[in-house]
């Protein structure tokens, strides 16, 4: 896998200048954080690295521009006897400089962003495929080629709290992850390139888990592709990010990343459960049919 790595000098400068801002670590946001989170995937890390580089460039440009303005304002102010120069009308050299320098800066900033944006949609070399279908108001997941398909919707505890109007208490474990928990989590292996294909059955939805570093629309009749490579185990939460109807706010997403060996074990269990369900469904009509 190709990985984006800023030069060591720039990385060191970023660490010194931006350490006070990096209050969030890993994939989950923290209260009062001031900066982006690096996430848990290559895509998220690249976005974070580019953000930090752009931030330093903008800070340097701002310091130069506002520093020059401050010097001009205080050193050449009227109270010190400064008089405006009326003879200065046009300078081709200065115009070339203040046009060329910003253009070069934009090119330098655009090149790595473009390269990594293109790579973010390159699903070549994937090891598994997950199909995601958005529906009002739940998600359907399918491990393509494995015969496992299931739905994932708001968990019953959140639904109960939502309907009851009960006052939520901070720190109450029963109220933890309110509206951000599901009945069936999407389990994925770590250190594996995973391809996603996304679509919808009814209206436009958007599948978004911030820790993974990308968001993709799920559009009826259209197949969108994304990929991810999760580097560490954990539980990562997201939501539908496209207004899709009255229960748009109640379509949480929960991704549980586990080591590859554990994923294989859990996938085998899901296959067995799916086979049992299929056999039961095929027997049920005959059992319920007319007798004798």
C-alpha positions, -999 to +999 in steps of 0.1 A: +000+000+000+013+035-009+012+057+022+014+095+023+042+106+046+052+143+049+088+151+051+104+147+085+112+184+088+076+194+081+062+167+103+084+179+132+073+215+126+037+204+127+041+185+159+056+216+176+032+242+163+000+222+165+004+200+195-020+222+216-047+217+190-044+179+187-067+171+216-084+141+200-067+108+193-077+078+173-111+076+157-135+090+182-140+128+188-136+142+223-154+169+241-140+204+234-115+192+208-101+220+186-086+200+157-095+172+133-091+137+145-065+116+126-090+087+123-081+050+121-077+046+083-051+056+057-077+079+041-084+097+074-047+100+081-040+115+047-067+141+052-053+149+086-018+153+073-028+175+044-049+196+067-020+202+090+004+211+061-022+235+047-027+250+081+010+257+085+012+272+050-018+295+058-003+305+091+030+314+075+013+334+048-009+352+073+021+360+095+039+376+065+009+395+052-003+409+085+032+414+098+039+436+067+007+455+073+015+460+110+049+474+101+035+497+075+007+509+097+029+517+128+062+527+112+048+549+084+019+565+102+009+601+098+017+611+134+053+602+127+054+625+097+051+599+070+039+612+037+023+591+010+044+586-021+024+599-051+050+591-077+045+553-075+020+543-102+029+510-118+055+482-114+054+453-138+080+434-117+058+436-085+027+426-104+045+395-118+057+386-083+024+389-065+007+369-093+033+342-097+040+335-060+003+328-050+000+306-082+030+285-072+017+282-037-017+269-050+000+244-073+022+231-044-009+227-023-031+212-050-007+185-062-007+163-031-044+169-025-053+158-060-031+127-059-046+115-026-081+123-037-077+101-068-062+074-047-091+076-023-114+062-050-090+035-063-104+002-051-079-020-069-063-046-048-092-050-024-095-082-004-132-082+003-164-063-007-192-050+014-225-039-002-243-011+016-280-003+009-297+028+024-334+025+032-359+045+051-347+043+078-321+016+082-291+001+065-287-033+048-252-048+047-240-077+026-206-094+026-205-100-011-197-136-020-201-148+016-239-153+016-243-130+046-269-102+045-285-084+075-301-051+084-289-026+110-312-001+126-315+021+158-312-002+188-342-008+210-330+011+240-324+043+220-358+039+204-374+034+238-358+066+252-367+085+220-404+075+223-407+079+261-392+115+263-372+105+293-346+131+304-311+119+296-285+119+324-249+125+315-228+095+328-258+072+330-246+039+312-282+033+300-281+066+281-246+061+266-244+063+228-280+075+227-291+074+190-257+061+181-261+024+187-276-002+165-290-037+168-265-053+144-231-038+140-211-040+107-180-061+117-149-055+096-114-069+098-084-047+105-053-044+082-075-054+052-083-033+021-121-034+020-142-022-010-176-007-004-204-005-030-232+018-020-267+024-033-302+030-020-337+016-024-358+047-020-343+082-016-307+095-013-289+086+019-252+092+028-231+067+047-207+085+070-183+073+097-159+102+106-132+078+119-129+062+085-122+095+068-148+095+040-185+099+033-204+086+003-239+091-010-262+061-014-283+070-045-312+048-060-301+034-093-265+044-089-235+024-075-208+044-057-175+029-047-152+036-017-126+017+001-110+016+036-081+001+054-086+002+092-054+001+111-066-006+147-095-024+164-123-005+179-159+006+176-165+036+153-198+054+150-215+075+123-248+085+109-267+091+077-255+125+065-282+132+039-317+144+048-338+114+038-371+118+056-387+122+090-365+096+107-332+108+091-318+115+125-323+079+136-301+061+111-269+055+131-240+035+118-217+014+140-186-003+126-167-027+148-132-034+136-116-066+149-084-086+140-086-107+109-087-140+128-116-129+150-134-116+120-132-149+102-146-166+133-175-142+135-182-144+098-184-182+101-210-178+129-230-153+108-229-178+079-242-206+101-270-183+114-279-173+079-281-209+068-303-218+097-326-189+089-328-199+053-336-235+061-363-224+086-379-201+060-380-229+034-396-253+058-422-229+072-445-226+041-449-264+039-456-267+076-482-239+075-499-252+044-532-271+042-532-306+059-545-338+043 
